[in-house]
Amino acid sequence: MKNIVPQIANILVDKKWTMATAESCTGGLVSATLTDFSGSSAWFSGAIVAYSNEVKMSLLNVPEAIIKEHGAVSEQTVRAMAEGVCRAIGTDIGLSLSGVAGPTGGSPEKPVGTVWMGWHVNGTTYSKKFLFSGDRMSVKQQSLHKILEHLLEILKQS
C-alpha cells in the first residue's frame, strides 16, 4: 500500500479529481488506509460504510429490486454503490466493495471469500469479482489491495 496510494494521490491531484468509497465487507478499511496518508484531504472526500441493505438503498440509492434479484454481493449492487457514492458525496471517483468475509455467511453460489468490487471513474463504471481465501481479516486485506491496484490501473489508462 505504501507505494500504491501515493501513486493514486499524484494522479488524482494532477487531474483535480476527488474520490469516495462505499464499503460493505471491508467496513471502512479502504477509506482508513487512504486517509492514513498525509494530504489525502486534497483528493479523498469521504466514505459510506453501507453494511446493511437498508443503508445501501437509502444512502447510495441502490434499487431495492437489484438487491432482491441479485443480492447484496453482486455485480449489479457494487456498480450501483460506486455510482451512488459519487452522487451522494459529489466526487469523480467512487469505489465500492460487497462480499462475504466469513467465516459464516457463505453459500454454494457465493462462498466465503467472494467479493465484488466496483470502480466509477469519471463517468465510467467497472466491476470485477474476486474469490479470496483465508480468515476474515485476510479477505478484507486482500480486498483492500485489489481494489487499489485496479484503481491505479484504471487511472493510468484514463
C-alpha positions as CSV (number, residue, x, y, z in Angstrom):
1,M,0.0,0.0,0.0
2,K,2.9,2.3,0.7
3,N,3.6,2.9,-2.9
4,I,0.2,2.4,-4.4
5,V,-1.6,5.2,-2.5
6,P,0.9,7.9,-3.3
7,Q,0.7,7.0,-7.0
8,I,-3.1,7.2,-6.9
9,A,-2.8,10.5,-5.0
10,N,-0.5,12.0,-7.5
11,I,-2.8,11.1,-10.4
12,L,-5.8,12.5,-8.7
13,V,-4.1,15.7,-7.8
14,D,-2.9,16.1,-11.3
15,K,-6.4,15.6,-12.7
16,K,-8.0,17.6,-9.9
17,W,-10.3,14.6,-9.2
18,T,-11.7,13.6,-5.9
19,M,-12.8,10.2,-4.7
20,A,-15.1,8.5,-2.1
21,T,-15.7,4.9,-1.0
22,A,-18.8,2.8,-0.4
23,E,-17.7,-0.2,1.7
24,S,-19.6,-3.1,3.0
25,C,-17.5,-6.2,3.7
26,T,-14.3,-4.1,4.4
27,G,-16.1,-1.9,7.0
28,G,-14.1,1.2,6.3
29,L,-10.7,-0.4,5.8
30,V,-10.2,1.1,2.4
31,S,-11.0,4.7,3.5
32,A,-8.9,4.3,6.6
33,T,-6.0,3.2,4.5
34,L,-6.4,6.1,2.1
35,T,-6.6,8.7,4.9
36,D,-3.5,7.3,6.6
37,F,-1.6,9.3,4.1
38,S,-0.9,13.0,4.8
39,G,-2.5,15.3,2.3
40,S,-5.3,12.9,1.5
41,S,-7.9,15.6,2.1
42,A,-6.8,17.1,-1.3
43,W,-8.3,14.1,-3.1
44,F,-10.4,12.0,-0.7
45,S,-13.8,13.4,0.2
46,G,-15.5,10.8,2.3
47,A,-16.9,7.3,2.8
48,I,-20.1,5.5,3.4
49,V,-19.9,2.2,5.2
50,A,-23.0,0.6,3.9
51,Y,-23.0,-2.7,5.7
52,S,-26.8,-3.2,5.7
53,N,-29.0,-3.4,2.7
54,E,-31.1,-0.6,4.1
55,V,-28.1,1.8,4.0
56,K,-27.1,0.6,0.5
57,M,-30.6,1.6,-0.6
58,S,-31.2,4.8,1.4
59,L,-27.7,6.5,1.2
60,L,-26.4,5.0,-2.0
61,N,-29.7,4.7,-3.9
62,V,-29.1,1.1,-4.8
63,P,-32.5,0.0,-6.1
64,E,-34.3,-2.5,-3.8
65,A,-35.1,-4.6,-7.0
66,I,-31.3,-5.1,-7.6
67,I,-30.8,-6.4,-4.1
68,K,-33.8,-8.6,-4.2
69,E,-33.0,-10.1,-7.6
70,H,-29.2,-10.3,-7.4
71,G,-28.3,-9.9,-3.7
72,A,-26.0,-7.5,-1.9
73,V,-22.9,-9.4,-3.1
74,S,-23.4,-8.9,-6.8
75,E,-22.0,-7.1,-9.8
76,Q,-25.2,-5.0,-10.1
77,T,-25.1,-3.9,-6.4
78,V,-21.4,-2.8,-6.5
79,R,-21.9,-0.9,-9.7
80,A,-24.9,0.9,-8.2
81,M,-22.9,1.5,-5.0
82,A,-19.9,3.0,-6.8
83,E,-22.1,5.3,-8.8
84,G,-24.2,6.1,-5.8
85,V,-21.3,7.2,-3.6
86,C,-20.2,9.6,-6.3
87,R,-23.6,11.2,-6.4
88,A,-24.0,11.2,-2.6
89,I,-20.6,12.8,-1.9
90,G,-20.0,14.6,-5.1
91,T,-16.8,13.0,-6.4
92,D,-15.3,12.0,-9.7
93,I,-14.4,8.5,-8.5
94,G,-16.3,6.0,-6.4
95,L,-15.0,2.7,-5.1
96,S,-17.3,0.0,-3.8
97,L,-17.0,-3.4,-2.2
98,S,-19.5,-6.0,-1.1
99,G,-18.6,-9.5,-0.2
100,V,-18.6,-12.5,2.2
101,A,-15.6,-12.1,4.5
102,G,-16.6,-15.1,6.6
103,P,-16.2,-17.3,8.4
104,T,-20.0,-17.5,8.2
105,G,-22.5,-16.3,5.6
106,G,-21.3,-18.2,2.5
107,S,-23.4,-20.2,0.2
108,P,-22.7,-22.5,-2.8
109,E,-23.3,-19.6,-5.2
110,K,-21.3,-17.1,-3.1
111,P,-18.8,-18.9,-0.9
112,V,-16.8,-17.2,1.9
113,G,-14.2,-15.1,0.2
114,T,-16.4,-13.9,-2.6
115,V,-16.0,-10.1,-3.1
116,W,-17.5,-7.9,-5.8
117,M,-15.8,-4.6,-6.4
118,G,-16.8,-1.5,-8.4
119,W,-15.0,1.5,-9.7
120,H,-16.8,4.5,-11.1
121,V,-14.2,6.7,-12.6
122,N,-15.1,10.0,-14.3
123,G,-18.4,8.6,-15.7
124,T,-17.4,5.0,-16.5
125,T,-18.2,2.1,-14.2
126,Y,-16.1,-1.1,-14.0
127,S,-16.7,-4.2,-11.8
128,K,-15.0,-7.4,-11.0
129,K,-15.5,-10.4,-8.8
130,F,-12.7,-12.0,-6.7
131,L,-12.6,-15.1,-4.7
132,F,-10.1,-14.8,-1.8
133,S,-9.0,-17.4,0.8
134,G,-8.1,-17.2,4.4
135,D,-9.7,-15.8,7.5
136,R,-11.9,-12.8,7.8
137,M,-9.1,-10.3,8.1
138,S,-7.2,-11.9,5.3
139,V,-10.2,-11.5,3.0
140,K,-10.5,-7.8,4.0
141,Q,-6.8,-7.2,3.4
142,Q,-6.8,-8.9,0.0
143,S,-9.8,-6.8,-0.9
144,L,-8.1,-3.6,0.1
145,H,-5.1,-4.5,-2.1
146,K,-7.1,-5.5,-5.1
147,I,-9.4,-2.5,-5.2
148,L,-6.5,-0.1,-5.0
149,E,-4.3,-2.0,-7.5
150,H,-7.2,-2.0,-10.0
151,L,-7.9,1.7,-9.4
152,L,-4.3,2.5,-10.1
153,E,-4.5,0.5,-13.4
154,I,-7.7,2.3,-14.4
155,L,-6.2,5.8,-13.6
156,K,-3.1,5.1,-15.6
157,Q,-5.3,4.4,-18.6
158,S,-7.6,7.4,-18.1
